[in-house]
Amino acid sequence: MPQITASDLKERIEKRLIIENGMEVANATNKDVYYALASIVNEEIIPNWFNTNQKYASKRSKQVYYLSMEFLIGRLLESNLLNYGMLHAAKEALEELGFHTENVFAEERDAALGNGGLGRLAACFLDSLASLYYPGHGFGIRYRYGLFEQRIIHGNQVELPDYWLKNPYPWETRNEEESVVIQFQGKVHMFKRNDGSLEFKYENTDKVMAVPYDIPVVGYKNNVVNTLRLWSAEPIPGTENERMEENQAFYHDLDHQHSIEQISGFLYPDDSSYEGKELRLKQQYFLVSSSIQNILKKFKKSYHLPLSKLPEKVVIQINDTHPSLAIPEMMRILMDDERMEWDAAWKVTTNVFAYTNHTTLSEALETWPEEMIKDLLPRIYMIIEEINERFCQSIWFDHEELRDEIPELAIISYGRVHMARLAIVSSFSVNGVARIHTEILKKKEMKDFYSLFPNKFNNKTNGITHRRWLLQVNPKLAEVVSDVIGSQWIKRPKQLISLLKYSNDKALLEQFDQVKHENKKLLANYIHQQTGILIDDQSIFDVQIKRLHEYKRQLLNIFHVIYLYNELKENPNQDMTPRTFIFGAKAAPSYYLAKEVIKLINTVASIVNYDTSIQGKLKVIFLENYNVSLAERIIPAADISEQISTASKEASGTGNMKMMMNGALTLGTLDGANIEIRDLVGDDNIFIFGLTADEVLEYYQNGGYNARDIYHTDDRVKRILDQLNQGAFGVHDIEFKDIFYNILYHNDPYFVLKDFEPYLETHELVERAYRDRLTWMNMSVTNIAYSGKFSSDQTIREYASDIWKIKQV
Ligand SMILES: *Cc1c(COP(=O)(O)O)cnc(C)c1O
């Protein structure tokens, strides 16, 4: 990798501005400089991209393809500079040219092609694949509108469209020559060939062109550049004109064109649960059909092997069930286009696909109406039916003990197609995303499938790329760490563990403390600039940032804030370390209760933040439009990481890992990866409270919980709920009645009241611990030291060796 100096870069930026824009630096805007720098980065990485592809082709390496409806990549300029080894020089060059680096980077719109953890995981995985020299690529959709932009107006969430492609996106390359055709609807005709085999022909299908846009995925200082290929839906050229000649109405054509473009129009903004919309089904098939066609074409072109050898060279990971139609699509192509017999095609298919489960929430387990699939994808439906038939027969004949369970196991059951069942039956690997999650899958949610296929099930705890989430977002911390233990941890994140040796070194702990404080000051400035609210940078920054969902229990958090406020009103002089509660969260637009919680947080904030009687001891900040870039600002400044989901509900969480890596202490339940964090750092370095997953599951199964008992016996709880009911927090007296009713009349389905008291008590421990700076910093450094375990590099190594069987090239 060539060493590029700041002065080289400076010159190149100046030159670019003249050639491309005909302007001097003095007249250039941040945006001009952003584009100039991005094109220089492209110039540097494109030869590596070409070489990487050449190398994979010449070595005939086995490749992994990561299929995902979501890639939450955020901004790329800074991370590409970092990974290419030019970040330092670029920062220097920009400052010398008179620009603020941060403002130049901020010109890039976040690529928010995902909802939350699942999409961010996909982005971290691509970074680790490239950085570890693995031949692995992503396939997704190039949505013209990403996740909605959130504004808070009078406390309410308002959604605006995220037209992120308004300005040209410098990282994508359109590769029209690799377009493929996708077919929807139509009729399927069956013929017998002379040799007796069956032939399927499709008639009157709706054809759509899938055009790939490629984004380079730059490995960390290793010259590897892999590919994220995003498909865009377009009309097939020429057909619009032909239709015109056929004298069809002009407006019909416009409508038709519009309906095609809708397929890659927008990302569905539902996190964890999905509406059964036909358009979403179309999107799913669009992604998988284009990707599978592409994968097979490439295999045939570069490997010169029979298709029966496909599993030796290709493995496809499907990120949740959303891309699971890839399975019948693979069968369709192998049989209908490649003339394989069922059994041969099935053997190939079931050795190519691996499936990652992300949830046990029943509302999020994806199913589709049988009729919808039949109508939209008639040939795919026939194949699913056949897979189902063979699977049910195998249970009937080979597993008599499960005969009664067939309706609960069948892929097609009671008029619905169950995508997780399709994925489990057809994949060679099924993995959960944290130890407890995988155990719940095996013991409860997918118990019968586990008994049928015990060897398929395995755990791969999620991870995050430490390059973005430590090195990039927290350069000061990274520098102190490298000063202490050397910089090998950047390539080998587990070496962060060497920090333990210094976790009692007073001078050093003070240095870490200072870094945290500087980061807090930066965030306080940003908050002031965004909201006009001044916060105390000596206060405890208590952070909960994640999608808004009942199971994540932002409600429990705000109840605690209301409790503190009530206490302070009664006794304004009580001795208390000042706290700043920071929230960031988007709610699915149709998720009423989640939106009520956003409104409650903002309403509480509007009272607490302006009440001078509490002497600034409490501040509540809701930062609007939570996304990757906002996470990058908040995380380095967090003291407390709130991970308070109802135990058993959060599959893994990755926000917990990001904050741990930046020295925040987790205040959480024994859920998802919190458990693995606790096991590493020990009970003394984490704040754990609340029901366990077993207790929660036991309540769900056998009852025994009564929220009203708590309401009637705990005055603190009664007071808060009555405040919601009687309008103490609203302009109108009805404002938060629905939250009140949900807790008392639906018996508090996520155990907010049950965990309230232990949560309060644990917060008191937090407050006391924070007063002892050295002990606190010792805990903080201990967390950083163990966080290397959660680098996605580790996760990817495990996927590569246990599931994918791929080698570093
Ligand atoms: C990491 C991340 C998430 C996932 O957060 P959890 O706390 O694990 O739910 C969601 N959104 C963004 C923008 C993230 O960066």
The ligand as an SDF file (V2000), in Angstrom:
LIG
                    3D

 15 15  0  0  0  0  0  0  0  0999 V2000
  -25.8270   -0.7010   16.5000 C   0  0  0  0  0  0  0  0  0  0  0  0
  -27.0260   -0.0180   15.9890 C   0  0  0  0  0  0  0  0  0  0  0  0
  -28.2960   -0.5460   16.2480 C   0  0  0  0  0  0  0  0  0  0  0  0
  -28.5080   -1.7680   17.1000 C   0  0  0  0  0  0  0  0  0  0  0  0
  -28.6470   -1.3550   18.4400 O   0  0  0  0  0  0  0  0  0  0  0  0
  -29.2100   -2.3520   19.5560 P   0  0  0  0  0  0  0  0  0  0  0  0
  -28.9630   -1.5920   20.8200 O   0  0  0  0  0  0  0  0  0  0  0  0
  -28.4070   -3.5980   19.4910 O   0  0  0  0  0  0  0  0  0  0  0  0
  -30.6500   -2.5570   19.2760 O   0  0  0  0  0  0  0  0  0  0  0  0
  -29.3900    0.1240   15.7530 C   0  0  0  0  0  0  0  0  0  0  0  0
  -29.2720    1.2470   15.0210 N   0  0  0  0  0  0  0  0  0  0  0  0
  -28.0650    1.7970   14.7680 C   0  0  0  0  0  0  0  0  0  0  0  0
  -28.0020    3.0580   13.9720 C   0  0  0  0  0  0  0  0  0  0  0  0
  -26.9100    1.1800   15.2350 C   0  0  0  0  0  0  0  0  0  0  0  0
  -25.7160    1.7300   14.9460 O   0  0  0  0  0  0  0  0  0  0  0  0
  1  2  1  0
  2  3  1  0
  2 14  2  0
  3  4  1  0
  3 10  2  0
  4  5  1  0
  5  6  1  0
  6  7  2  0
  6  8  1  0
  6  9  1  0
 10 11  1  0
 11 12  2  0
 12 13  1  0
 12 14  1  0
 14 15  1  0
M  END
$$$$
